Amino acid sequence: MDIIIVKDQEAGGKKAFELIKEGMEKDAKVLGLATGSTPISLYKEMTASDVDFSDMISINLDEYVGLSGEDTQSYRYFMNENLFNQKPFKEMYVPNGMADAETECKHYDDIIAANQVDIQILGIGGNAHIGFNEPGTPFDSTTHKVALTESTIEANTRFFDKAEDVPRFAYSMGIASIMAAKKIILIAYGEGKAEAIKATIEGKVTEEVPASILQNHENVVIIMDESAAKLLQK
């Protein structure tokens, strides 16, 4: 793992964008993208740049079950607002939250199989989940319907008017699907991610710490601020 410690989210976004541009110069065509607050500074760098993504393909990690792409809380809407409306890609794949689970999961696996991800962007949950792959998710999992944990639901409550509005299920790219990417860039900010980062980098590889599987990938970069890095051995 290549560990990069930055001053803040703005610096982290700049560094992640540098790595994406380097990859595109080496003919990367498929980006795996994430949602949430973590990648916003990266998407700001992308939208402010003069880089053309119109020949690129994007494949997002996940989507809430039961939300259409027009719903303001959906991840499709998030991606449109933060990136795609300003910088359209040739193809922009996000799971269809309104589709039947079996059909959609197979459909998304087919998309991933046909478009190997060159660079996968990841955030990390306080419990070390990646995508919506919660602790205990099998490492060989592909796209699946996930019952979100109470901690994840609670963390997402801030985005909704009422706690009961937070979806309880999501479609998520599986851990095996994530690991199939040629390069992975995990980004983490804040003290609340420090324990997850320590377990990911220095702990044993276990399904109880989903991100720990990244220790087994040959090309991983972890970008974090000093708060997220505070528990790492110096």
C-alpha positions as CSV (number, residue, x, y, z in Angstrom):
1,M,0.0,0.0,0.0
2,D,1.1,3.5,-0.8
3,I,0.2,5.8,2.1
4,I,-0.2,9.5,1.4
5,I,-1.0,11.9,4.3
6,V,-2.4,15.3,3.3
7,K,-3.3,18.5,5.1
8,D,-7.0,18.4,4.5
9,Q,-9.8,17.3,2.1
10,E,-8.9,19.9,-0.5
11,A,-5.4,18.6,-0.7
12,G,-6.7,15.1,-0.8
13,G,-9.0,15.9,-3.7
14,K,-6.1,17.4,-5.6
15,K,-3.9,14.4,-5.0
16,A,-6.6,11.9,-6.0
17,F,-7.2,13.9,-9.2
18,E,-3.5,13.9,-10.0
19,L,-3.5,10.1,-9.8
20,I,-6.6,9.9,-12.0
21,K,-4.9,12.1,-14.6
22,E,-1.7,10.0,-14.5
23,G,-3.9,6.9,-15.1
24,M,-5.7,8.5,-18.0
25,E,-2.3,9.4,-19.6
26,K,-1.6,5.7,-19.4
27,D,-4.9,4.9,-21.2
28,A,-7.2,4.3,-18.2
29,K,-10.7,4.4,-19.6
30,V,-13.0,3.1,-16.8
31,L,-13.3,4.9,-13.4
32,G,-15.1,3.3,-10.4
33,L,-16.7,6.1,-8.5
34,A,-18.0,6.6,-4.9
35,T,-20.5,8.9,-3.3
36,G,-20.8,10.6,0.1
37,S,-18.9,13.6,1.5
38,T,-15.4,12.0,1.1
39,P,-15.0,12.3,-2.8
40,I,-16.7,15.7,-3.1
41,S,-13.3,17.6,-3.1
42,L,-12.1,15.2,-5.9
43,Y,-15.2,15.8,-8.0
44,K,-14.7,19.6,-7.5
45,E,-11.2,19.2,-8.9
46,M,-12.6,17.2,-11.8
47,T,-15.3,19.6,-12.7
48,A,-13.0,22.6,-12.4
49,S,-10.4,21.1,-14.7
50,D,-10.1,21.2,-18.5
51,V,-9.9,17.4,-18.7
52,D,-12.3,15.8,-21.1
53,F,-14.1,12.7,-19.8
54,S,-16.3,12.1,-22.8
55,D,-14.5,9.0,-23.8
56,M,-14.5,7.6,-20.3
57,I,-16.8,5.1,-18.6
58,S,-17.8,5.4,-15.0
59,I,-19.2,2.7,-12.8
60,N,-20.6,3.7,-9.4
61,L,-20.3,1.5,-6.3
62,D,-23.8,1.6,-5.0
63,E,-27.4,2.9,-4.8
64,Y,-30.2,2.9,-2.3
65,V,-33.0,0.4,-3.0
66,G,-36.3,2.1,-3.5
67,L,-35.0,5.5,-4.7
68,S,-35.2,6.5,-8.4
69,G,-32.4,8.4,-10.1
70,E,-34.6,11.6,-9.9
71,D,-34.9,11.4,-6.1
72,T,-32.7,14.1,-4.6
73,Q,-31.3,11.6,-2.0
74,S,-30.3,9.0,-4.6
75,Y,-26.7,8.4,-5.5
76,R,-27.5,8.9,-9.2
77,Y,-28.8,12.4,-8.4
78,F,-25.7,13.0,-6.2
79,M,-23.4,12.0,-9.1
80,N,-25.3,14.2,-11.6
81,E,-25.1,17.2,-9.3
82,N,-21.5,16.8,-8.3
83,L,-19.9,15.5,-11.5
84,F,-21.9,14.3,-14.5
85,N,-23.9,17.4,-15.3
86,Q,-20.6,19.3,-15.6
87,K,-18.4,16.6,-16.9
88,P,-20.3,13.9,-18.8
89,F,-18.8,10.5,-19.4
90,K,-19.4,8.3,-22.5
91,E,-21.3,5.9,-20.2
92,M,-22.3,6.6,-16.5
93,Y,-23.4,3.5,-14.7
94,V,-25.2,3.6,-11.3
95,P,-27.3,0.7,-10.0
96,N,-31.0,1.1,-10.6
97,G,-32.6,1.4,-7.1
98,M,-36.1,0.7,-8.5
99,A,-35.2,-2.6,-10.2
100,D,-35.7,-6.1,-9.1
101,A,-32.8,-7.3,-6.9
102,E,-31.9,-10.5,-8.8
103,T,-32.2,-8.8,-12.2
104,E,-30.3,-5.7,-11.3
105,C,-27.4,-7.5,-9.5
106,K,-26.8,-9.7,-12.5
107,H,-27.1,-6.7,-14.9
108,Y,-24.5,-4.8,-12.9
109,D,-22.2,-7.7,-12.7
110,D,-22.4,-8.0,-16.5
111,I,-21.5,-4.2,-16.8
112,I,-18.5,-4.7,-14.5
113,A,-17.3,-7.8,-16.3
114,A,-17.5,-6.0,-19.7
115,N,-15.7,-2.9,-18.4
116,Q,-12.8,-3.7,-16.1
117,V,-12.3,-0.8,-13.7
118,D,-8.9,0.9,-14.2
119,I,-9.1,3.1,-11.1
120,Q,-11.5,2.6,-8.3
121,I,-12.2,5.4,-5.9
122,L,-13.3,4.3,-2.4
123,G,-14.3,6.0,0.8
124,I,-14.4,4.0,4.1
125,G,-17.0,3.7,6.8
126,G,-16.3,4.0,10.5
127,N,-16.7,0.2,10.6
128,A,-14.4,-0.1,7.6
129,H,-17.1,-0.9,5.1
130,I,-16.2,-0.2,1.5
131,G,-19.1,0.4,-0.9
132,F,-22.0,-0.9,1.2
133,N,-20.1,-4.0,2.1
134,E,-20.6,-4.2,5.8
135,P,-18.6,-6.3,8.3
136,G,-19.1,-9.9,7.6
137,T,-19.6,-9.5,3.8
138,P,-17.8,-12.4,2.1
139,F,-14.7,-11.4,0.3
140,D,-15.9,-13.3,-2.8
141,S,-19.1,-11.3,-3.1
142,T,-20.2,-9.7,-6.3
143,T,-23.1,-7.2,-6.7
144,H,-25.7,-7.8,-4.1
145,K,-28.6,-6.4,-2.1
146,V,-27.4,-5.2,1.3
147,A,-29.3,-4.7,4.5
148,L,-27.6,-1.6,6.0
149,T,-26.4,-1.8,9.6
150,E,-27.8,0.6,12.2
151,S,-24.5,2.4,12.4
152,T,-24.6,3.1,8.6
153,I,-28.2,4.1,8.7
154,E,-27.4,6.5,11.6
155,A,-24.5,7.9,9.7
156,N,-26.7,8.6,6.7
157,T,-29.5,10.2,8.7
158,R,-27.9,13.6,8.3
159,F,-28.8,13.6,4.6
160,F,-32.5,13.0,5.2
161,D,-35.3,15.1,6.8
162,K,-36.3,12.3,9.2
163,A,-34.5,9.1,10.4
164,E,-37.3,6.9,9.1
165,D,-36.7,8.2,5.6
166,V,-33.3,6.7,5.4
167,P,-33.4,3.6,3.1
168,R,-32.7,0.3,4.9
169,F,-31.3,-1.5,1.8
170,A,-28.9,-0.8,-1.0
171,Y,-27.4,-2.4,-4.1
172,S,-23.6,-2.6,-3.8
173,M,-20.8,-3.7,-5.9
174,G,-19.3,-6.6,-4.1
175,I,-15.8,-6.9,-2.5
176,A,-14.6,-9.3,-5.3
177,S,-15.8,-6.8,-7.8
178,I,-13.9,-3.9,-6.1
179,M,-10.8,-6.1,-5.9
180,A,-10.9,-6.7,-9.7
181,A,-10.0,-3.1,-10.3
182,K,-6.5,-2.5,-11.6
183,K,-5.8,0.3,-9.2
184,I,-7.6,1.4,-6.0
185,I,-7.5,4.8,-4.4
186,L,-9.1,4.8,-0.9
187,I,-9.7,8.3,0.7
188,A,-10.3,8.9,4.4
189,Y,-10.7,12.1,6.4
190,G,-11.3,12.8,10.0
191,E,-10.8,11.3,13.4
192,G,-13.9,9.2,13.0
193,K,-12.1,7.1,10.4
194,A,-8.9,6.6,12.4
195,E,-9.8,3.2,13.9
196,A,-11.0,1.9,10.5
197,I,-7.8,3.1,8.8
198,K,-5.6,1.4,11.4
199,A,-7.5,-1.9,11.1
200,T,-7.4,-1.7,7.3
201,I,-3.6,-1.1,7.1
202,E,-2.2,-2.7,10.2
203,G,-4.8,-5.3,11.3
204,K,-5.3,-8.8,10.1
205,V,-7.2,-9.5,6.9
206,T,-10.7,-10.5,8.0
207,E,-14.2,-10.2,6.7
208,E,-15.1,-8.3,9.9
209,V,-12.9,-5.5,8.6
210,P,-14.0,-5.3,4.9
211,A,-11.4,-2.8,3.8
212,S,-8.6,-5.1,5.2
213,I,-8.8,-7.1,2.0
214,L,-7.1,-4.2,0.3
215,Q,-3.8,-5.5,1.8
216,N,-4.1,-8.3,-0.8
217,H,-4.3,-5.9,-3.8
218,E,-1.2,-5.2,-5.7
219,N,-1.9,-1.5,-6.4
220,V,-3.6,0.5,-3.6
221,V,-3.1,4.1,-2.7
222,I,-4.6,5.4,0.6
223,I,-5.0,9.2,0.9
224,M,-5.8,10.5,4.4
225,D,-5.5,13.5,6.5
226,E,-3.6,13.6,9.8
227,S,-6.7,13.0,11.8
228,A,-7.5,9.8,10.0
229,A,-3.8,8.7,10.3
230,K,-3.5,9.5,14.0
231,L,-3.6,5.8,15.2
232,L,-1.1,4.4,12.7
233,Q,2.3,3.3,13.9
234,K,4.9,5.9,13.1
